[in-house]
């Protein structure tokens, strides 16, 4: 481990083990603009092992007062490719993955599934709601922020541990209700404050330290230099995470318990196809989470079905989905294949 992270290594809450955890983690920044620029810079500097960037835009001169990843010479170039080059130059020890695409309902599940934490740096409501809904389905934490003129908000939405974005804002507002930054204006330094806060929350989630902003919304007033905290409650009628499938509590198995029950159980690997190529448990049925609802009929009702994913949240959601669909004997592997590699098979490839 290099001296690059000496400041982290000296912290008891991080140390070598925590820094190694950061190096194994993956974070996806959706948007490389005002919020995504500072968030990505600090995540790269912190040593997040795989940092993904999603953006389809090109750099405009009007971006430069707040989107600090870019320079005047970058105007007209792809944001995501330019940002990726800057981040690789900042920290060549990490992997930076550029996704030069607009996030849509067609690609969102596949893109988000490959990362542990999602940082929402977008500036439009449809994409925010899309990110939230996919994060709910996949069991991913959504580190969200928004900015407007001199004010900002930041929160962590994690439907497995608290409310989601739709618990606070159930429906997409009309297009003309809130003007864009280009119309209303935004103080250039403001997204830096909120974006670095997003990076902080993502790092805390990876390390498992401190108190994350789950069930809490921070508002920031730049003119008064004041933070205020609002408590958020899970909405039982939330259209994304309310009563229904997330209220179901499937059986939990740790790696040792699952090992003892093999090969009697039916294993279902609900990760994405690209993840199957990395590692997996022999004999597993491979059904991506997005296809599971349509393929329930392929699973037996007279055997125990155990869902498996990378770290556990997707499998927990998938198990609840199957129980809601009427399968009587369903469980999931707590900690996922990452825990299996730690507790049962240290030769398994990790990612």
N, C-alpha and C positions, 0 to 999 in steps of 0.2 A: 504494500500500500504506500503510495507516494506521499511526499511531504506537502503536496498540493492541498491535502485535507487535514493538515496539522491542527488547525483551529477546531475542527470537528472531533478529531481524535482525543483532544484534551478535555472534551466535555464528557462527564460520566454518563449523561443521558444518551450520548451517541457512541463515542469510543470506536474501536476497531470493528466490533460486531455490528453496531449501527451503521457505520460507513459501508460495511460489506452488504448490509441490507439495502442501503440506497443503491449500491452498485448492481444489485440483482433486480431492482424495481423497474417498472416501466410506467411512464406517464405520457398521456396524450394531450397536447394543447390544441384545442379546436379554435383556430384563429391566431394569427401572428401580428395583430394590430396593436392598439394602445394597451390592452390588457395582456395579450399573449406575448408581446415583446419582453417586458420586464419579468413576467412569470417564467418564460423559457430561459432567459439569461440566468436567473438565479437557480433554476432547476439544473441547468447544465453545469454551472459552477459548483453546485452541491454534489455532483457526481451521480445523478440519476443514470442508471446503466443504459436504459433505452428511452430516448425522448422522441416522441412522435409529434409531427406538426401537420395540421390540416389547414389548407387555405388555397383558394383558387384565384385570388386577385393578384394584380401587379402593383408595384410601388408607385404611388402618386406623390407629387411634391407636397400636396396638402396633408399627407400623412406624417411628414417629418417632424412636426412640432411635438408629437406624442409617441410615435412608434420608433423607439430608440434602437431597434435592431438594424435600421436602414440608414443609408447615407445618400447624399445628393446624387452621387454617381449611380445609385441603384434605381433611380426613377425609370419606370418602364419595364423593369425586370420582374420576374416571378417572385412574389413575396416568400413563398415557402422554400424555394431553392436558395434564395439569397439569405434567408434566416438560417437555414440549415448550414450553409457555408460559414456564417459568422459564429454559430454555436460550436461547430467542429474546430474552428480556430481558437475559440475560447478554451475548450476542453477536448483535446484529441483522444482522451481516454474513454469517452463514452460513445455510444452509437446514437446517431441522430438520423431519424427516418423521415423523409419528406413525402407527404401525401398531397400532390398538387391536384386537389379535387375539391369540389363543393360538397359538404356533407348533405346527404339526402336520405330519404327513407330506404332507398335501394342499397346504399353502401354503409349506412351507419352501424348496423349490427356487426358486420364483419370488421370494420375499422375499430370500433370501441372494444370489441371482445378481446383484442390482443394486448390490452393495457390494463394495469392495475388501478390507476387513478385517472379520472378525466378532469381536465381543467377547461372550463367553458369561458373562452375569451371572445365570444361572438357579440354582434351588435344588432341582432334582429330577433324578433320573438319566435317565428316559426322554428328556427334552428335551436333556440334555447329549449323549446318544448320538445323537440325531437331528441335532443341530448338527454333531457330528463327522462323521457319515456323509455329510451333504450337503456339508460343506466338502471332504471327500475327493473326492467326485464332481465338484465345481465347481473344485477346485484353489485353494481359499481358505484363508488362515491363520486358525486358530481360537485366539484369545487367551482362555485358560480360567483360572478361579480357583474355589476353593471355600473355605468357612469352616466351622468347627465349634468352638463354645465359645471357647477362647482360641488356636486354631490355624488356620492357613490354608495353602493351596498355590496356586501359580501357575505356568503354563507356556504356551508357544506350540506348538500342534500344527499342523504343515504337512507333509502327506504327500508333497509334491513335494520337500521338502528334509530330511525327518526322520520321526520316528514320529508317529502319530496317537494320539488318546485311547484307541482300542481296543488299541493296542500295549501300553499300560500297564494298562488295565482292559478285557479282552476282552468281558465280558458284563455286562449290567445286574444288579446285586445284588438279592436279594429285597427286597420293600417294607419288611419289618420289620427289616432288618439295621442300618440307620443311622437314628436318629431325626431328625426335622426340628428346625430351630433353635427353633421354638416349644416343643418338648418338652425338648430338651437345653440350650437357652439359647445365647446368643452375646454376647460383649462388643461393645457398640455401635460402638466405634471400630475394631474389627478389620477389617470390610469396607472401611473407608476406606483402610487400609494396602494391602490387596490390590487394591481397585478402582483406586486411583491407579497401582499398579504395572501393571495391565492397560492403563490409558491410556498410560503410558510406553511399553510394548511396542508398542502400536498405532502410536504416533507414530514410533517407531524403524523399524517396518516400512515405513511410508509414506515416510519420509525415506531409508531405506536406509543408516542410520548405526548404528554400534555393533555389539554382538553380541546378537542376539535370543535369547530363551529357547527356541530350537528344539533339541530333544534334551537339554533341561535342565529339571529340576523344582526350584523353590525352595519350601522349607517354612518357615513362620514360626511361632515360638513367642512369643506376646505376653508371657507371664509372665516368660520369661527374656530377652526382647528379643533373640532370636537367629534368624538365617537359616542354613539349611543347603541345600546344593545336591546334587542327585542327578543322575547322568548317565542318560539314557534312550536305548535302542537301538531301532531299527526291528525289529519282529517279522516275520520272513519268513512266518510263518503267521497273521498278523493277518487277522481276518475282513473288515476294511474296506480295508486298503491293502497286504496281503501279496502273496505270489506270485500272479501273474496279470496283470491289466491294467496296474498301475502299474510292473511290471517291464519292460514293453515300452518301447523307446526309439524313437519315431518320428523321422523326418527333420525338421530345423529349418530354416526359411527366414526370413531377415531381410527387411524391406520391399523393399530394392533387389533382392534375389534373386527375390522373388515378382513384382515389377513386370516383370522381364526375362522371366518365364515366362508372363505373361498374353498372350493369352487361352486358351492351350492347356490350362491346368489347370481342374479343376472346383472352384469355391470353395463351401465350406459354412460358413455363418454359424450358429454354435451358441449364440448369445446368446438372451435371452428376447425375446418379441414387443415389449415396450415399448421395448427398446433399439434395435430395428430402425428405429423411427420417428425416432430421433435421427440416425443416420448408418449407413453401410454401403458395401460395395464392389459396384459395378454387376454384375449377373449372378449374384450369389450365390444358392445354394439356401438357404432359411431353414428350418433344422431345430433346434429347441431341444435342448439337451443331454439333457434328460429324455426326449425322444422318439427320440433317435438310435438306441438299441439296437433299437427296434422298426421302424426305417425304413432299416436297412442295405441292404435289397434295392433301394432307390431309387437307390443310388449305383453308378456304373460300375466294373467291375473292370479295364478296359483303358485307363484314363486316370489321371493323377495327381490325387489328391483332396487339397485343402489346407483345413484347418480354420482358422477365424478367430473370435476373440472380442474382448472389450474390451482386456484386457492380456496375454493369452497362456495363463494356467494352464488355463482351461476348454478351450481348443482343444487344448492338449497332452494333457489327459485324454481328450478326445473322439477324438483321433487314435490314442491307445493303445487305446481301446475298439474302433475300427474295425479296427485291426491284429489285435487279439485275436479279432475276429469273422471274420477271414480276408481282409480287403481287402489286396492286396499293395502298393499304391502310395499311401502316405499320408504327409502332412507337415502341419505347422502353422506359422502365422505367429508368430514370436517377437516379443513385445511387443504383439501384437494391433493393433487399429485405432488405439490411442493412438500406437504407434510409427509406423504408416503415416502418420498425420497429421503427425508430426514430421519424417519422413524423405522422404516422397513428396508428400503433398498437404496443405499447410498451410491450405487453405481448408476442410478437413473439419471438421465440428462436433465438439467434444470434450465429454466429460462425465465 
